Amino acid sequence: MSKSPPALAVDLLRECDDFVASVDPAIIRTAFVFYRDRIEAERSDWVSSVFPGYLSFEIERVAQLFAPVNQARFDVLVVGSNDAVRVSKMLRTHVNTIPDKPKILLVRAMSPTDRAAALMAGFDDVIDYMRAKPEEVVARVTAMVRRYQIAASDGAAQDLADSRLARVADLDSLTVRERSVLQELIKRRGRPVSNALLCELISPGAVSASGLYLRVVICCLRKKLRDGASIVTRMGQGYELALDPASSW
């Protein structure tokens, strides 16, 4: 009898080794915060099989985990407890020191109300280890870590763009459209940027901004540039950002 499409898909994934029952500690490092309760041993055994090589911290020592020296040692935080009130309080207590990384609450048969409370407190996911298959947990954790890494990368790129802007103009004084124009001029520094491209950047929705409106934006932007920076009009070509070579940029 031929297999159904879902069954075939599962077989293909298994052949491609996409199903992994444990997190590779060389790729994703896990910190596990544990509570001492009646299912501590059972939960710890499960964590050991799915998150091998994890960094272990008892709840009483969790403040040490969030110290700067330890934050670089893990990529995902797993907290094992069925006490939603206690773990929510823990997150709120350390909100200013807890790293911006995936936070997962590992539970056993927690009520929907308590799960919702944990999510509202700041956990990214609540996983019932008795119901979720190890490969599903690995996939969910991997996806969360990747999203955080992408967000961090985007944030670093934005910080770099902001630092470049700040050297040329006062960021607080720029409007959204002035900022867009200046970013493009910095990106193409030393080359003119066409009026058409700049008009597209400042266009509200599907309506194309006029050349006259662009000139108004450029005029206002010129007044906000720092000493040594200027916007030069290149007839027939557009606008170009010029920086005084004697100044430090």
C-alpha positions as CSV (number, residue, x, y, z in Angstrom):
1,M,0.0,0.0,0.0
2,S,1.4,3.4,-0.9
3,K,2.1,5.9,1.8
4,S,0.2,9.1,2.3
5,P,2.0,12.4,1.5
6,P,2.5,13.2,5.2
7,A,4.1,9.8,5.8
8,L,6.4,10.3,2.8
9,A,7.4,13.7,4.0
10,V,8.3,12.3,7.4
11,D,10.4,9.6,5.8
12,L,12.2,12.2,3.6
13,L,12.9,14.3,6.7
14,R,14.3,11.4,8.5
15,E,16.5,10.4,5.6
16,C,17.8,14.0,5.5
17,D,18.6,13.8,9.2
18,D,16.3,16.8,9.9
19,F,14.8,15.1,12.9
20,V,17.3,15.6,15.8
21,A,16.3,14.4,19.2
22,S,18.8,16.6,21.1
23,V,20.3,20.0,20.9
24,D,24.0,20.1,19.8
25,P,25.8,21.9,22.6
26,A,28.5,23.0,20.2
27,I,25.9,25.0,18.3
28,I,23.3,26.0,20.9
29,R,24.4,26.3,24.5
30,T,21.7,25.8,27.1
31,A,21.4,27.2,30.6
32,F,19.0,25.2,32.8
33,V,17.5,26.8,36.0
34,F,16.0,24.1,38.2
35,Y,13.6,24.1,41.1
36,R,13.6,21.4,43.7
37,D,10.1,19.7,43.7
38,R,8.6,16.3,43.5
39,I,9.4,15.9,39.7
40,E,12.9,17.4,39.8
41,A,14.6,14.1,39.0
42,E,12.3,13.2,36.2
43,R,12.6,16.6,34.6
44,S,16.4,16.7,35.0
45,D,16.7,13.3,33.2
46,W,14.6,14.7,30.3
47,V,16.7,17.9,30.1
48,S,19.9,15.9,30.1
49,S,18.7,13.8,27.1
50,V,17.5,16.8,25.1
51,F,19.9,19.5,26.2
52,P,23.2,17.6,26.8
53,G,26.0,19.6,28.3
54,Y,23.8,22.3,29.7
55,L,24.9,24.9,32.3
56,S,23.0,24.2,35.5
57,F,21.8,26.8,38.0
58,E,19.6,26.2,41.0
59,I,16.9,28.9,41.4
60,E,18.5,30.3,44.6
61,R,21.7,31.1,42.5
62,V,19.9,32.5,39.4
63,A,21.3,36.0,40.0
64,Q,24.7,34.6,39.3
65,L,23.5,33.3,36.0
66,F,22.5,36.7,34.9
67,A,25.8,38.3,35.8
68,P,27.7,39.6,32.7
69,V,30.4,37.0,33.1
70,N,27.9,34.2,32.7
71,Q,25.5,35.7,30.1
72,A,27.9,34.9,27.2
73,R,28.0,31.2,28.2
74,F,24.5,30.3,26.9
75,D,22.2,30.9,24.0
76,V,18.9,29.8,25.4
77,L,17.5,29.8,29.0
78,V,15.4,26.8,30.1
79,V,13.5,27.0,33.4
80,G,12.1,23.8,34.8
81,S,9.1,24.4,37.2
82,N,5.4,24.0,37.4
83,D,5.1,27.0,39.7
84,A,3.9,29.7,37.3
85,V,3.7,32.4,40.0
86,R,7.2,31.8,41.2
87,V,8.9,31.7,37.8
88,S,7.0,34.7,36.7
89,K,8.2,36.6,39.7
90,M,11.7,35.4,39.0
91,L,11.6,36.9,35.5
92,R,10.2,40.2,36.7
93,T,12.7,40.5,39.5
94,H,15.6,40.1,37.0
95,V,14.1,42.0,34.1
96,N,17.0,44.5,34.0
97,T,19.7,41.9,34.0
98,I,18.2,38.9,32.2
99,P,19.8,38.6,28.7
100,D,17.9,39.1,25.5
101,K,17.8,35.4,24.6
102,P,15.0,32.8,24.2
103,K,13.4,31.9,27.6
104,I,11.6,28.6,27.8
105,L,9.5,27.2,30.7
106,L,9.6,23.5,30.9
107,V,6.5,22.0,32.7
108,R,4.5,18.9,33.2
109,A,0.7,19.2,32.7
110,M,0.4,22.9,33.5
111,S,-3.0,24.5,33.3
112,P,-3.8,26.9,30.4
113,T,-4.2,29.8,32.9
114,D,-0.8,29.2,34.3
115,R,0.8,28.8,30.9
116,A,-0.8,32.1,29.8
117,A,0.6,33.8,33.0
118,A,4.1,32.5,32.2
119,L,3.9,33.8,28.6
120,M,2.7,37.2,29.8
121,A,5.6,37.3,32.3
122,G,8.1,37.1,29.5
123,F,8.7,33.4,28.5
124,D,8.9,32.8,24.8
125,D,7.4,29.4,25.0
126,V,6.0,26.9,27.5
127,I,6.8,23.3,26.8
128,D,5.1,20.2,28.4
129,Y,8.0,17.7,28.2
130,M,5.6,14.8,28.7
131,R,3.6,15.7,25.5
132,A,6.2,17.3,23.2
133,K,8.5,15.0,21.3
134,P,12.2,15.7,21.7
135,E,12.6,16.4,18.0
136,E,9.8,19.0,18.1
137,V,11.4,20.7,21.1
138,V,14.7,20.8,19.3
139,A,13.1,22.4,16.2
140,R,11.2,25.0,18.3
141,V,14.3,25.9,20.3
142,T,16.5,26.2,17.2
143,A,13.9,28.4,15.5
144,M,13.7,30.7,18.5
145,V,17.5,31.0,18.8
146,R,17.8,31.8,15.1
147,R,15.1,34.5,15.4
148,Y,16.9,36.1,18.3
149,Q,20.3,36.0,16.4
150,I,18.7,37.6,13.4
151,A,17.2,40.3,15.5
152,A,20.5,40.9,17.2
153,S,22.3,41.1,13.8
154,D,19.7,43.6,12.6
155,G,20.0,45.6,15.7
156,A,23.8,45.8,15.3
157,A,23.4,46.9,11.7
158,Q,21.0,49.6,12.8
159,D,23.4,50.7,15.6
160,L,26.1,51.1,13.0
161,A,23.8,53.0,10.6
162,D,22.8,55.3,13.5
163,S,26.4,55.9,14.5
164,R,27.2,57.0,10.9
165,L,24.2,59.3,10.8
166,A,25.1,60.8,14.2
167,R,28.6,61.8,12.9
168,V,26.9,63.8,10.1
169,A,23.8,65.2,11.8
170,D,21.9,65.5,15.0
171,L,19.7,62.4,15.0
172,D,17.1,63.9,17.3
173,S,16.5,66.8,14.9
174,L,15.9,64.6,11.8
175,T,12.4,63.8,10.5
176,V,11.8,60.3,9.1
177,R,12.1,61.5,5.5
178,E,15.3,63.5,6.2
179,R,16.8,60.4,7.9
180,S,16.0,58.2,4.9
181,V,17.6,60.7,2.5
182,L,20.7,61.1,4.6
183,Q,21.1,57.4,5.0
184,E,21.0,56.9,1.2
185,L,23.5,59.8,0.7
186,I,25.9,58.3,3.3
187,K,25.6,54.8,1.7
188,R,26.5,56.3,-1.7
189,R,29.0,58.8,-0.3
190,G,31.2,60.2,-3.1
191,R,28.6,59.5,-5.8
192,P,25.5,61.5,-6.7
193,V,22.1,59.9,-5.8
194,S,19.4,60.5,-8.4
195,N,16.3,62.7,-7.7
196,A,14.1,59.8,-8.7
197,L,15.5,57.5,-6.1
198,L,15.4,60.1,-3.3
199,C,11.8,61.0,-4.3
200,E,10.9,57.3,-4.0
201,L,12.4,57.2,-0.5
202,I,10.3,60.1,0.7
203,S,7.1,59.1,-1.1
204,P,4.0,58.7,1.1
205,G,2.6,55.3,0.2
206,A,2.0,54.8,-3.5
207,V,2.1,58.6,-4.3
208,S,5.4,59.7,-5.8
209,A,6.9,62.8,-4.1
210,S,7.6,65.7,-6.4
211,G,11.0,67.2,-7.2
212,L,9.9,70.4,-5.5
213,Y,9.1,68.5,-2.3
214,L,12.5,66.8,-2.4
215,R,14.2,70.2,-2.6
216,V,12.3,71.3,0.5
217,V,13.5,68.2,2.3
218,I,17.1,68.7,1.2
219,C,16.9,72.4,2.2
220,C,15.8,71.5,5.7
221,L,18.4,68.7,5.9
222,R,21.2,71.0,5.0
223,K,20.5,73.1,8.0
224,K,20.9,70.1,10.3
225,L,24.2,68.9,9.1
226,R,27.3,69.1,11.3
227,D,30.3,71.3,10.4
228,G,32.3,69.8,7.6
229,A,29.3,68.0,6.0
230,S,27.3,69.4,3.1
231,I,24.9,68.2,0.4
232,V,26.0,69.2,-3.1
233,T,23.6,69.6,-6.0
234,R,24.9,67.7,-9.1
235,M,22.9,69.2,-12.1
236,G,21.3,66.4,-14.1
237,Q,22.6,63.7,-11.6
238,G,21.0,64.4,-8.2
239,Y,22.5,65.1,-4.8
240,E,25.8,64.1,-3.2
241,L,27.0,64.1,0.3
242,A,30.4,65.9,0.6
243,L,32.5,65.6,3.8
244,D,35.5,67.8,4.6
245,P,38.6,65.5,4.4
246,A,40.2,67.6,7.1
247,S,37.5,66.5,9.6
248,S,37.4,63.1,11.4
249,W,34.5,61.0,10.1
